[in-house]
Amino acid sequence: MIDLSKEKLELEYPCNWTYKLVVLERINIKKTVKGIVLEREHTIIESKTSSNGKFKSYALELLVHNEDDRKTLFEILGNHNDIKMII
């Protein structure tokens, strides 16, 4: 079995990257993301709604400039109070 935690992701930067965000259905995801990425060009596409309607998932795509940028955005998004989960 391959241990993916020991594998390094080989990407050519800059590149487009997609983060999957899960939020409560009442959250204005566009406002939340805009406050984080500011003037960076990005797209947000609604993916799914949970069976009970409490949560929604979205795909956030934007250009990342390097590995540190990609990881920093992941951490900032993941630490935001409005975002319950990031993949």
N, CA, C and O atoms as a GROMACS GRO file, in nm:
protein
  348
    1MET      N    1   0.084  -0.117   0.000
    1MET     CA    2   0.000   0.000   0.000
    1MET      C    3   0.089   0.124   0.000
    1MET      O    4   0.190   0.128   0.069
    2ILE      N    5   0.051   0.224  -0.077
    2ILE     CA    6   0.128   0.348  -0.087
    2ILE      C    7   0.084   0.443   0.024
    2ILE      O    8  -0.035   0.465   0.044
    3ASP      N    9   0.181   0.499   0.098
    3ASP     CA   10   0.154   0.598   0.202
    3ASP      C   11   0.161   0.736   0.137
    3ASP      O   12   0.270   0.790   0.117
    4LEU      N   13   0.044   0.793   0.104
    4LEU     CA   14   0.040   0.920   0.034
    4LEU      C   15   0.093   1.036   0.116
    4LEU      O   16   0.131   1.138   0.059
    5SER      N   17   0.097   1.023   0.248
    5SER     CA   18   0.149   1.132   0.332
    5SER      C   19   0.298   1.151   0.311
    5SER      O   20   0.352   1.256   0.345
    6LYS      N   21   0.365   1.050   0.256
    6LYS     CA   22   0.509   1.059   0.232
    6LYS      C   23   0.541   1.101   0.089
    6LYS      O   24   0.658   1.124   0.056
    7GLU      N   25   0.440   1.110   0.005
    7GLU     CA   26   0.460   1.147  -0.134
    7GLU      C   27   0.450   1.299  -0.150
    7GLU      O   28   0.364   1.362  -0.088
    8LYS      N   29   0.536   1.357  -0.231
    8LYS     CA   30   0.532   1.499  -0.258
    8LYS      C   31   0.457   1.522  -0.389
    8LYS      O   32   0.482   1.455  -0.489
    9LEU      N   33   0.366   1.617  -0.387
    9LEU     CA   34   0.288   1.652  -0.504
    9LEU      C   35   0.375   1.733  -0.599
    9LEU      O   36   0.430   1.837  -0.561
   10GLU      N   37   0.387   1.686  -0.722
   10GLU     CA   38   0.469   1.755  -0.821
   10GLU      C   39   0.378   1.838  -0.912
   10GLU      O   40   0.302   1.785  -0.993
   11LEU      N   41   0.386   1.969  -0.896
   11LEU     CA   42   0.305   2.061  -0.976
   11LEU      C   43   0.395   2.164  -1.042
   11LEU      O   44   0.502   2.196  -0.990
   12GLU      N   45   0.351   2.214  -1.155
   12GLU     CA   46   0.420   2.326  -1.219
   12GLU      C   47   0.342   2.452  -1.187
   12GLU      O   48   0.226   2.466  -1.224
   13TYR      N   49   0.408   2.544  -1.120
   13TYR     CA   50   0.343   2.669  -1.079
   13TYR      C   51   0.382   2.780  -1.174
   13TYR      O   52   0.490   2.776  -1.234
   14PRO      N   53   0.296   2.880  -1.188
   14PRO     CA   54   0.162   2.890  -1.131
   14PRO      C   55   0.065   2.794  -1.200
   14PRO      O   56   0.085   2.755  -1.315
   15CYS      N   57  -0.040   2.756  -1.127
   15CYS     CA   58  -0.141   2.667  -1.182
   15CYS      C   59  -0.275   2.693  -1.115
   15CYS      O   60  -0.281   2.748  -1.006
   16ASN      N   61  -0.382   2.652  -1.182
   16ASN     CA   62  -0.514   2.662  -1.121
   16ASN      C   63  -0.529   2.550  -1.020
   16ASN      O   64  -0.485   2.438  -1.044
   17TRP      N   65  -0.591   2.582  -0.907
   17TRP     CA   66  -0.611   2.484  -0.801
   17TRP      C   67  -0.754   2.495  -0.753
   17TRP      O   68  -0.810   2.604  -0.746
   18THR      N   69  -0.815   2.381  -0.722
   18THR     CA   70  -0.953   2.378  -0.674
   18THR      C   71  -0.956   2.331  -0.530
   18THR      O   72  -0.902   2.225  -0.497
   19TYR      N   73  -1.020   2.409  -0.446
   19TYR     CA   74  -1.046   2.373  -0.306
   19TYR      C   75  -1.194   2.340  -0.295
   19TYR      O   76  -1.278   2.413  -0.349
   20LYS      N   77  -1.228   2.232  -0.227
   20LYS     CA   78  -1.368   2.199  -0.201
   20LYS      C   79  -1.399   2.250  -0.061
   20LYS      O   80  -1.333   2.214   0.036
   21LEU      N   81  -1.501   2.335  -0.051
   21LEU     CA   82  -1.539   2.398   0.074
   21LEU      C   83  -1.676   2.348   0.117
   21LEU      O   84  -1.767   2.336   0.034
   22VAL      N   85  -1.692   2.318   0.246
   22VAL     CA   86  -1.821   2.279   0.301
   22VAL      C   87  -1.859   2.384   0.406
   22VAL      O   88  -1.782   2.414   0.497
   23VAL      N   89  -1.981   2.438   0.390
   23VAL     CA   90  -2.029   2.543   0.480
   23VAL      C   91  -2.173   2.516   0.519
   23VAL      O   92  -2.241   2.436   0.455
   24LEU      N   93  -2.220   2.583   0.624
   24LEU     CA   94  -2.361   2.578   0.657
   24LEU      C   95  -2.438   2.645   0.544
   24LEU      O   96  -2.388   2.740   0.483
   25GLU      N   97  -2.558   2.598   0.514
   25GLU     CA   98  -2.633   2.647   0.399
   25GLU      C   99  -2.662   2.796   0.405
   25GLU      O  100  -2.683   2.859   0.301
   26ARG      N  101  -2.665   2.854   0.523
   26ARG     CA  102  -2.700   2.996   0.539
   26ARG      C  103  -2.583   3.091   0.515
   26ARG      O  104  -2.602   3.212   0.511
   27ILE      N  105  -2.463   3.037   0.498
   27ILE     CA  106  -2.343   3.118   0.481
   27ILE      C  107  -2.337   3.176   0.339
   27ILE      O  108  -2.363   3.105   0.241
   28ASN      N  109  -2.303   3.303   0.330
   28ASN     CA  110  -2.282   3.368   0.200
   28ASN      C  111  -2.137   3.338   0.159
   28ASN      O  112  -2.045   3.412   0.194
   29ILE      N  113  -2.118   3.230   0.086
   29ILE     CA  114  -1.984   3.183   0.053
   29ILE      C  115  -1.908   3.283  -0.033
   29ILE      O  116  -1.787   3.295  -0.019
   30LYS      N  117  -1.977   3.354  -0.121
   30LYS     CA  118  -1.909   3.451  -0.206
   30LYS      C  119  -1.848   3.563  -0.122
   30LYS      O  120  -1.736   3.606  -0.148
   31LYS      N  121  -1.920   3.609  -0.023
   31LYS     CA  122  -1.869   3.714   0.066
   31LYS      C  123  -1.753   3.661   0.151
   31LYS      O  124  -1.652   3.730   0.169
   32THR      N  125  -1.766   3.541   0.202
   32THR     CA  126  -1.661   3.479   0.283
   32THR      C  127  -1.532   3.465   0.204
   32THR      O  128  -1.425   3.504   0.250
   33VAL      N  129  -1.543   3.408   0.084
   33VAL     CA  130  -1.424   3.386   0.001
   33VAL      C  131  -1.363   3.519  -0.042
   33VAL      O  132  -1.241   3.534  -0.041
   34LYS      N  133  -1.445   3.615  -0.080
   34LYS     CA  134  -1.396   3.746  -0.123
   34LYS      C  135  -1.313   3.811  -0.013
   34LYS      O  136  -1.213   3.876  -0.041
   35GLY      N  137  -1.354   3.795   0.112
   35GLY     CA  138  -1.281   3.850   0.225
   35GLY      C  139  -1.146   3.783   0.246
   35GLY      O  140  -1.057   3.840   0.310
   36ILE      N  141  -1.130   3.664   0.193
   36ILE     CA  142  -1.004   3.590   0.208
   36ILE      C  143  -0.912   3.613   0.088
   36ILE      O  144  -0.794   3.644   0.105
   37VAL      N  145  -0.964   3.597  -0.032
   37VAL     CA  146  -0.879   3.606  -0.151
   37VAL      C  147  -0.868   3.748  -0.205
   37VAL      O  148  -0.787   3.775  -0.294
   38LEU      N  149  -0.951   3.839  -0.153
   38LEU     CA  150  -0.950   3.980  -0.190
   38LEU      C  151  -0.967   3.999  -0.340
   38LEU      O  152  -1.070   3.961  -0.396
   39GLU      N  153  -0.869   4.056  -0.407
   39GLU     CA  154  -0.882   4.090  -0.549
   39GLU      C  155  -0.838   3.978  -0.644
   39GLU      O  156  -0.840   3.996  -0.765
   40ARG      N  157  -0.799   3.863  -0.589
   40ARG     CA  158  -0.757   3.753  -0.676
   40ARG      C  159  -0.876   3.702  -0.754
   40ARG      O  160  -0.985   3.683  -0.700
   41GLU      N  161  -0.854   3.679  -0.882
   41GLU     CA  162  -0.960   3.624  -0.967
   41GLU      C  163  -0.988   3.480  -0.924
   41GLU      O  164  -0.895   3.402  -0.902
   42HIS      N  165  -1.116   3.447  -0.911
   42HIS     CA  166  -1.154   3.314  -0.867
   42HIS      C  167  -1.295   3.282  -0.915
   42HIS      O  168  -1.371   3.371  -0.954
   43THR      N  169  -1.329   3.154  -0.912
   43THR     CA  170  -1.466   3.111  -0.942
   43THR      C  171  -1.514   3.023  -0.828
   43THR      O  172  -1.436   2.950  -0.767
   44ILE      N  173  -1.643   3.032  -0.801
   44ILE     CA  174  -1.707   2.949  -0.699
   44ILE      C  175  -1.826   2.881  -0.764
   44ILE      O  176  -1.915   2.947  -0.819
   45ILE      N  177  -1.827   2.748  -0.757
   45ILE     CA  178  -1.937   2.672  -0.816
   45ILE      C  179  -1.998   2.584  -0.707
   45ILE      O  180  -1.927   2.510  -0.639
   46GLU      N  181  -2.129   2.595  -0.692
   46GLU     CA  182  -2.198   2.510  -0.594
   46GLU      C  183  -2.191   2.365  -0.640
   46GLU      O  184  -2.216   2.334  -0.757
   47SER      N  185  -2.157   2.276  -0.546
   47SER     CA  186  -2.144   2.134  -0.581
   47SER      C  187  -2.264   2.054  -0.536
   47SER      O  188  -2.341   2.004  -0.617
   48LYS      N  189  -2.279   2.042  -0.404
   48LYS     CA  190  -2.385   1.957  -0.350
   48LYS      C  191  -2.446   2.021  -0.226
   48LYS      O  192  -2.388   2.110  -0.164
   49THR      N  193  -2.566   1.971  -0.193
   49THR     CA  194  -2.632   2.007  -0.068
   49THR      C  195  -2.654   1.877   0.008
   49THR      O  196  -2.691   1.775  -0.050
   50SER      N  197  -2.630   1.880   0.139
   50SER     CA  198  -2.649   1.760   0.220
   50SER      C  199  -2.795   1.716   0.216
   50SER      O  200  -2.884   1.795   0.185
   51SER      N  201  -2.819   1.591   0.248
   51SER     CA  202  -2.954   1.535   0.240
   51SER      C  203  -3.053   1.608   0.330
   51SER      O  204  -3.171   1.617   0.297
   52ASN      N  205  -3.007   1.660   0.442
   52ASN     CA  206  -3.098   1.734   0.531
   52ASN      C  207  -3.097   1.884   0.501
   52ASN      O  208  -3.170   1.960   0.565
   53GLY      N  209  -3.015   1.927   0.405
   53GLY     CA  210  -3.012   2.067   0.363
   53GLY      C  211  -2.933   2.158   0.454
   53GLY      O  212  -2.933   2.280   0.433
   54LYS      N  213  -2.866   2.105   0.553
   54LYS     CA  214  -2.793   2.188   0.649
   54LYS      C  215  -2.660   2.239   0.594
   54LYS      O  216  -2.617   2.349   0.629
   55PHE      N  217  -2.596   2.161   0.507
   55PHE     CA  218  -2.464   2.197   0.454
   55PHE      C  219  -2.467   2.204   0.302
   55PHE      O  220  -2.544   2.136   0.236
   56LYS      N  221  -2.379   2.290   0.249
   56LYS     CA  222  -2.358   2.298   0.104
   56LYS      C  223  -2.209   2.290   0.079
   56LYS      O  224  -2.128   2.335   0.160
   57SER      N  225  -2.174   2.231  -0.035
   57SER     CA  226  -2.033   2.228  -0.073
   57SER      C  227  -2.014   2.308  -0.201
   57SER      O  228  -2.103   2.318  -0.286
   58TYR      N  229  -1.895   2.365  -0.212
   58TYR     CA  230  -1.861   2.450  -0.325
   58TYR      C  231  -1.721   2.416  -0.374
   58TYR      O  232  -1.637   2.370  -0.296
   59ALA      N  233  -1.698   2.440  -0.501
   59ALA     CA  234  -1.563   2.428  -0.558
   59ALA      C  235  -1.512   2.571  -0.578
   59ALA      O  236  -1.572   2.650  -0.651
   60LEU      N  237  -1.401   2.602  -0.514
   60LEU     CA  238  -1.335   2.731  -0.530
   60LEU      C  239  -1.211   2.708  -0.615
   60LEU      O  240  -1.121   2.634  -0.576
   61GLU      N  241  -1.205   2.773  -0.730
   61GLU     CA  242  -1.088   2.760  -0.817
   61GLU      C  243  -1.020   2.894  -0.833
   61GLU      O  244  -1.084   2.996  -0.857
   62LEU      N  245  -0.887   2.893  -0.818
   62LEU     CA  246  -0.809   3.013  -0.839
   62LEU      C  247  -0.666   2.977  -0.873
   62LEU      O  248  -0.623   2.862  -0.856
   63LEU      N  249  -0.592   3.075  -0.921
   63LEU     CA  250  -0.453   3.057  -0.957
   63LEU      C  251  -0.367   3.061  -0.831
   63LEU      O  252  -0.375   3.157  -0.754
   64VAL      N  253  -0.286   2.958  -0.811
   64VAL     CA  254  -0.189   2.960  -0.701
   64VAL      C  255  -0.052   2.976  -0.763
   64VAL      O  256  -0.022   2.920  -0.868
   65HIS      N  257   0.032   3.055  -0.696
   65HIS     CA  258   0.160   3.093  -0.754
   65HIS      C  259   0.274   2.998  -0.720
   65HIS      O  260   0.370   2.987  -0.796
   66ASN      N  261   0.262   2.930  -0.606
   66ASN     CA  262   0.366   2.836  -0.565
   66ASN      C  263   0.310   2.747  -0.454
   66ASN      O  264   0.196   2.766  -0.412
   67GLU      N  265   0.388   2.654  -0.408
   67GLU     CA  266   0.340   2.559  -0.306
   67GLU      C  267   0.303   2.630  -0.176
   67GLU      O  268   0.203   2.595  -0.114
   68ASP      N  269   0.382   2.727  -0.136
   68ASP     CA  270   0.352   2.801  -0.013
   68ASP      C  271   0.219   2.875  -0.025
   68ASP      O  272   0.140   2.876   0.069
   69ASP      N  273   0.194   2.935  -0.140
   69ASP     CA  274   0.067   3.004  -0.164
   69ASP      C  275  -0.049   2.907  -0.153
   69ASP      O  276  -0.149   2.936  -0.088
   70ARG      N  277  -0.036   2.791  -0.216
   70ARG     CA  278  -0.143   2.689  -0.214
   70ARG      C  279  -0.170   2.642  -0.072
   70ARG      O  280  -0.286   2.631  -0.031
   71LYS      N  281  -0.064   2.613   0.003
   71LYS     CA  282  -0.080   2.564   0.141
   71LYS      C  283  -0.131   2.673   0.235
   71LYS      O  284  -0.211   2.645   0.324
   72THR      N  285  -0.085   2.795   0.215
   72THR     CA  286  -0.131   2.907   0.300
   72THR      C  287  -0.280   2.930   0.280
   72THR      O  288  -0.354   2.950   0.376
   73LEU      N  289  -0.324   2.930   0.155
   73LEU     CA  290  -0.467   2.946   0.128
   73LEU      C  291  -0.549   2.833   0.191
   73LEU      O  292  -0.655   2.858   0.247
   74PHE      N  293  -0.499   2.711   0.182
   74PHE     CA  294  -0.566   2.596   0.243
   74PHE      C  295  -0.582   2.620   0.394
   74PHE      O  296  -0.688   2.595   0.450
   75GLU      N  297  -0.476   2.666   0.457
   75GLU     CA  298  -0.479   2.690   0.602
   75GLU      C  299  -0.573   2.804   0.638
   75GLU      O  300  -0.651   2.792   0.733
   76ILE      N  301  -0.568   2.915   0.565
   76ILE     CA  302  -0.654   3.029   0.593
   76ILE      C  303  -0.801   2.992   0.574
   76ILE      O  304  -0.885   3.023   0.658
   77LEU      N  305  -0.831   2.925   0.463
   77LEU     CA  306  -0.969   2.881   0.439
   77LEU      C  307  -1.015   2.784   0.547
   77LEU      O  308  -1.127   2.795   0.597
   78GLY      N  309  -0.930   2.691   0.584
   78GLY     CA  310  -0.965   2.591   0.684
   78GLY      C  311  -0.985   2.647   0.823
   78GLY      O  312  -1.058   2.589   0.904
   79ASN      N  313  -0.920   2.758   0.853
   79ASN     CA  314  -0.932   2.820   0.986
   79ASN      C  315  -1.045   2.922   0.995
   79ASN      O  316  -1.074   2.972   1.103
   80HIS      N  317  -1.109   2.951   0.882
   80HIS     CA  318  -1.217   3.050   0.884
   80HIS      C  319  -1.341   2.992   0.953
   80HIS      O  320  -1.377   2.877   0.930
   81ASN      N  321  -1.404   3.072   1.037
   81ASN     CA  322  -1.521   3.025   1.114
   81ASN      C  323  -1.640   2.982   1.027
   81ASN      O  324  -1.716   2.895   1.066
   82ASP      N  325  -1.655   3.042   0.910
   82ASP     CA  326  -1.769   3.009   0.823
   82ASP      C  327  -1.749   2.877   0.748
   82ASP      O  328  -1.846   2.817   0.702
   83ILE      N  329  -1.626   2.833   0.736
   83ILE     CA  330  -1.596   2.712   0.658
   83ILE      C  331  -1.579   2.594   0.753
   83ILE      O  332  -1.489   2.592   0.837
   84LYS      N  333  -1.666   2.496   0.738
   84LYS     CA  334  -1.666   2.381   0.829
   84LYS      C  335  -1.565   2.275   0.789
   84LYS      O  336  -1.512   2.205   0.874
   85MET      N  337  -1.537   2.263   0.658
   85MET     CA  338  -1.442   2.162   0.611
   85MET      C  339  -1.385   2.208   0.478
   85MET      O  340  -1.453   2.272   0.398
   86ILE      N  341  -1.259   2.173   0.455
   86ILE     CA  342  -1.196   2.200   0.326
   86ILE      C  343  -1.124   2.074   0.281
   86ILE      O  344  -1.062   2.003   0.361
   87ILE      N  345  -1.134   2.048   0.152
   87ILE     CA  346  -1.068   1.930   0.094
   87ILE      C  347  -0.981   1.977  -0.020
   87ILE      O  348  -0.916   1.896  -0.086
   0.00000   0.00000   0.00000
